[in-house]
Amino acid sequence: MKKTFLLAALFSIAAITATAQRYAIIDSKYILDKLPEYKEAQKKLDQFSEQWQQEIDQKQALVDKMYKDYQAEQVMLSDALKKKREDELYNKEKELRDLQKKHFGFEGDLFKKRQELIKPIQDKVYTAVQKLAVEKQYDFILDKSEGITVIFADPKLDKSEDILRNMGVK
């Protein structure tokens, strides 16, 4: 009786251990921070960002000066000159907004530089994660760096098509 109970307990522990190894958690931020090429790419990205911000700050200072000058001279200007100055101010502010958008907007220069410098490193990490998943037969690998995100999932576990079929969508 004791041998049967002990044998059943060992099988249960083995089954639980085998099931528990199908999932893994990683911290991609920690991994990236440990890579020298990531630190170098991040440093370059910061340099570009700082350079573009200085350019924007210079243009902002020019716009501010133009606005103060306009405020000081506004009383003495004719309507035509006021309109001309206001148009110049508007155009300079628009140039400034366009420059900000060009450098820091969605799909701007910063986004493109990040894609150029950081994406290859992230792809390298993703390839290493996939290799680990295949070698260790993990079904899921979760990333805990910014909330829980599924980095890798075994495609055979994806039941999306079954859900669509059950809903009558083909």
Helices and strands as residue ranges (DSSP letters): H 2-20, E 23-26, H 28-33, H 36-73, G 74-76, H 79-104, H 109-117, H 119-136, E 140-143, E 149-153, G 155-157, H 160-167
